[in-house]
Amino acid sequence: MTSLVIAEHDSASIKGATLNTVTAAVAMGAEVHVLVAGHNAGAAAAAAAQIAGVSKVIHADGATLEAGLAENVAAQVLAIAGNYTHILFPATAAGKNVAPRVAAKLDVGQISDITKVDSPDTFERPIYAGNAIATVQSSDAVKVITVRTTGFDAAAATGGAAQIETTAATSDSGKSSFVGREVTKSDRPELTAAKIIVSGGRALGSSEKFDEVMTPLADKLGAAIGASRAAVDAGYAANDLQVGQTGKIVAPQLYVACGISGAIQHLAGMKDSKVIVAINKDPEAPIFSVADFGLEADLFVAVPELVAAL
């Protein structure tokens, strides 16, 4: 029994979501291999070899894999899939783009968003926006799995000594082509990897107030900025800041929710945070039900006072 983890990387280093996925693979009690598919990604393959718990890194290097197109990456996974009983992807935008293609080609059911490994064929995953946990058992010969990274601790990035094996890159599928990429640059931590997140809701009233109130608090705490779906839909914050079931799933050490009522959609994306602080003037706001610390106050008064005190 051997598991294959599909690494996410930027050609120079391994992304944090891969470390959590390795932990899930190790929990299955199997030997763990990691696939690094890319172009000129030797540094990423070397970094993957250092991950604790990994016994082999398979490095596929070719121009067809440079852009990470889902069709080409899926073909690369399928080329070696016959050697594995479990194929794991982080439940990120990239992972969720490739995993269904692999599952469909293998004619197996995908097991999505697991948060716990009960046994090599039995897993737990949240349903109904996290209000219930389903236990799923699969009898498929190959199990294609996406891993909710907030459900598993990150594996140690150093300490391993896996061998690196090279394999030929598959040819271009011809089904899609890379046109361009617009990358949002920010000095703040990436939302899903941040240890501290401050999030604003619809109560902020406008994009100007959102920036005016949330930015100083984030600067003081060295935090990433998030937003509720209501704030994003109203145009107060960018789409890539949305936290929730249809946004990003986060579990920072500290989550500060300002003017967020706590709709179930939002709670599903942040309730695994280690410490939750809620600031809301509505004492009946659902966010208080999951908060470790709650402040019933007007955020336009409380947040500037908090910034001044920090």
C-alpha positions in Angstrom: 0.0 0.0 0.0 1.5 3.3 -1.2 0.1 6.8 -1.3 0.9 9.5 -3.8 0.7 13.2 -2.8 0.4 15.7 -5.6 2.6 18.6 -4.6 1.7 22.3 -5.0 4.8 24.4 -5.6 6.1 27.5 -7.3 9.1 25.7 -8.9 11.4 26.9 -6.1 9.6 25.7 -3.0 6.8 23.6 -1.8 3.5 25.3 -0.7 2.3 24.8 2.8 -0.9 22.9 1.7 1.3 20.0 0.6 2.7 19.5 4.1 -0.8 19.1 5.5 -1.6 16.6 2.8 1.5 14.6 3.5 0.3 14.3 7.2 -3.0 12.9 5.9 -1.1 10.4 3.7 1.1 9.3 6.6 -2.0 8.7 8.8 -3.1 6.0 6.4 -0.1 3.9 7.4 1.2 3.7 3.9 4.5 4.6 2.3 4.3 8.1 1.0 5.6 9.4 -2.4 5.3 12.9 -3.6 4.9 14.0 -7.3 6.4 17.3 -8.2 5.2 18.1 -11.7 6.5 21.3 -13.3 9.2 22.9 -15.4 12.6 23.8 -14.0 11.3 22.7 -10.6 14.4 20.9 -9.4 14.5 23.1 -6.3 10.9 22.2 -5.4 11.7 18.5 -5.8 14.7 18.9 -3.5 12.5 20.7 -1.0 9.9 17.9 -1.2 12.6 15.3 -0.5 13.2 17.1 2.9 9.6 16.6 4.1 9.4 14.3 7.0 7.5 11.1 6.3 8.2 11.1 2.5 10.2 8.1 1.2 10.3 9.0 -2.5 9.9 12.1 -4.7 8.9 11.7 -8.3 10.0 14.6 -10.4 8.3 15.2 -13.8 9.9 18.1 -15.6 8.7 19.5 -18.9 7.4 22.6 -20.6 3.9 21.1 -20.8 3.7 21.2 -17.0 5.0 24.7 -16.5 1.6 26.4 -16.2 0.0 23.7 -14.1 -2.8 23.2 -16.6 -5.2 20.7 -15.1 -5.4 18.5 -18.2 -1.7 18.0 -18.4 -1.1 17.5 -14.7 -3.9 15.0 -14.6 -2.3 13.1 -17.5 1.0 13.1 -15.6 -0.7 11.7 -12.5 -2.5 9.0 -14.5 0.8 7.9 -16.1 2.0 6.6 -12.7 -1.4 6.1 -11.0 -1.2 2.3 -11.4 1.5 2.1 -8.7 -0.6 3.6 -5.9 -3.6 2.7 -3.8 -4.2 6.3 -2.6 -3.8 9.6 -4.6 -4.1 12.7 -2.5 -4.5 16.3 -3.5 -4.8 19.4 -1.2 -8.4 20.7 -1.3 -7.2 24.0 -2.9 -8.3 25.5 -6.2 -5.5 23.7 -8.0 -6.1 20.4 -6.3 -9.9 20.5 -6.8 -9.2 21.2 -10.5 -7.1 18.1 -11.1 -8.5 15.5 -8.7 -12.0 15.0 -10.4 -10.3 14.5 -13.8 -8.1 11.8 -12.3 -11.0 10.1 -10.5 -13.1 10.1 -13.7 -10.4 8.6 -15.8 -9.8 5.9 -13.2 -13.5 5.3 -13.0 -13.6 5.7 -9.2 -15.5 8.0 -6.8 -13.7 11.0 -5.5 -13.5 11.4 -1.7 -13.6 15.1 -1.1 -12.4 17.4 1.7 -11.4 14.8 4.3 -10.6 16.1 7.8 -9.7 12.8 9.4 -8.4 9.3 8.5 -10.1 6.5 10.4 -8.5 3.7 8.4 -7.0 3.3 5.0 -10.4 3.0 3.5 -12.5 5.1 5.9 -12.5 8.9 6.2 -14.4 11.7 7.8 -15.5 14.8 6.0 -17.8 17.8 6.9 -21.2 18.1 5.3 -24.0 20.6 5.6 -21.6 23.5 5.9 -19.7 21.7 8.6 -22.7 21.1 10.8 -22.4 17.3 10.5 -19.5 15.0 9.9 -19.9 12.1 7.4 -17.9 8.9 7.7 -17.2 7.7 4.2 -15.9 4.2 3.4 -14.6 3.4 -0.1 -14.0 0.0 -1.7 -12.4 1.4 -4.8 -9.1 -0.1 -5.7 -7.6 3.4 -6.0 -8.8 6.1 -3.7 -8.7 9.7 -5.1 -8.9 12.1 -2.2 -8.8 15.8 -1.6 -7.6 16.9 1.9 -9.0 19.8 3.8 -5.7 21.2 5.0 -7.0 22.8 8.1 -7.9 19.3 9.4 -4.3 18.1 9.6 -1.1 19.6 11.1 1.7 20.4 8.7 4.4 17.8 8.3 7.9 19.0 9.2 9.4 20.6 6.1 12.9 19.4 7.0 14.3 16.2 8.5 13.5 13.9 5.6 15.8 12.3 3.2 13.7 10.9 0.3 15.2 9.7 -2.9 14.4 11.7 -6.0 13.4 9.8 -9.1 12.9 11.5 -12.4 10.2 10.6 -14.9 9.3 11.8 -18.4 6.8 14.5 -18.7 3.6 13.5 -20.6 2.9 15.2 -23.9 0.6 18.2 -24.2 -3.1 17.2 -24.1 -4.0 19.9 -26.6 -7.2 20.6 -24.7 -6.2 23.9 -23.2 -3.5 26.5 -23.5 -2.0 29.0 -21.0 -2.8 32.6 -22.0 -1.6 34.6 -19.0 -1.8 35.0 -15.3 -2.5 38.1 -13.2 -1.1 37.7 -9.7 -2.2 39.8 -6.8 0.9 41.0 -5.0 0.7 41.8 -1.3 3.1 42.3 1.6 0.6 40.5 3.8 0.6 36.8 4.6 -1.4 34.6 2.2 -4.8 34.1 3.6 -4.9 30.3 3.9 -1.4 30.2 5.5 -1.7 33.2 7.8 -1.4 32.7 11.6 -3.5 35.8 12.3 -6.5 36.9 10.2 -8.7 40.0 10.7 -12.0 39.8 8.8 -14.6 42.4 8.1 -18.3 42.0 7.3 -21.2 43.9 5.7 -21.5 46.2 8.8 -18.5 48.1 7.6 -20.8 49.8 5.0 -18.4 50.6 2.2 -15.0 49.7 0.7 -13.6 52.9 2.0 -14.6 52.1 5.5 -13.4 48.6 5.1 -9.9 49.8 4.3 -10.0 52.6 6.9 -11.0 50.3 9.8 -9.4 46.9 8.9 -6.0 47.9 7.4 -4.6 49.6 10.6 -5.7 46.5 12.7 -4.1 44.1 10.2 -0.9 46.2 10.2 -0.7 46.2 14.0 -1.1 42.5 14.2 0.9 41.5 11.1 -2.3 39.8 9.9 -3.9 38.8 6.7 -7.2 40.5 5.8 -10.3 38.4 5.1 -14.0 39.2 4.5 -17.4 37.7 4.7 -19.3 36.7 1.6 -21.7 39.6 2.3 -18.9 42.1 2.3 -17.4 40.7 -0.9 -20.8 40.6 -2.7 -21.4 44.2 -1.7 -18.0 45.2 -3.3 -16.3 46.2 0.0 -13.5 43.6 -0.5 -11.9 41.6 -3.3 -13.1 38.1 -4.1 -9.8 36.5 -3.1 -10.4 37.7 0.5 -13.6 35.8 1.0 -13.6 33.4 3.9 -16.3 30.7 4.0 -17.8 27.6 2.5 -17.6 29.2 -1.0 -14.4 31.1 -0.3 -11.3 30.1 1.6 -11.1 27.6 4.5 -8.8 29.0 7.2 -7.7 27.9 10.6 -5.3 30.5 12.0 -4.0 30.8 15.5 -6.1 34.0 15.9 -9.2 35.1 13.9 -10.7 38.5 14.6 -14.2 38.9 13.1 -15.4 42.6 12.9 -19.0 43.3 12.0 -19.6 39.7 10.9 -22.9 38.3 11.9 -21.8 34.7 11.7 -23.9 33.2 8.9 -23.4 29.4 8.6 -21.6 29.9 5.3 -18.9 32.0 6.9 -18.6 29.8 10.1 -17.9 26.8 7.9 -14.7 28.5 6.7 -13.2 29.7 10.0 -14.6 27.9 13.0 -11.5 25.6 13.3 -9.5 28.7 14.2 -7.6 28.3 17.4 -8.8 31.5 19.0 -11.8 33.5 17.7 -12.5 37.1 18.7 -15.8 38.6 17.6 -16.7 42.3 17.7 -20.4 43.0 16.9 -23.0 45.3 18.4 -25.7 42.7 18.0 -25.7 40.5 21.1 -27.7 37.9 19.3 -25.2 37.6 16.4 -24.5 33.9 15.7 -20.7 34.6 15.6 -20.7 34.8 19.4 -21.7 31.1 19.6 -18.3 30.1 18.2 -16.2 33.0 19.6 -13.7 32.5 22.4 -13.9 36.2 23.2 -16.8 38.4 22.3 -17.0 42.2 22.5 -20.5 43.7 22.1 -19.6 47.1 20.7 -19.7 49.4 17.7 -16.8 48.2 15.6 -16.2 51.8 14.4 -15.4 52.7 18.0 -13.9 49.5 19.3 -11.5 48.7 16.4 -9.7 52.1 16.5 -9.5 51.8 20.3 -8.0 48.4 19.9 -5.5 49.6 17.4 -4.5 52.5 19.7 -4.0 50.1 22.5 -1.8 47.6 20.6 
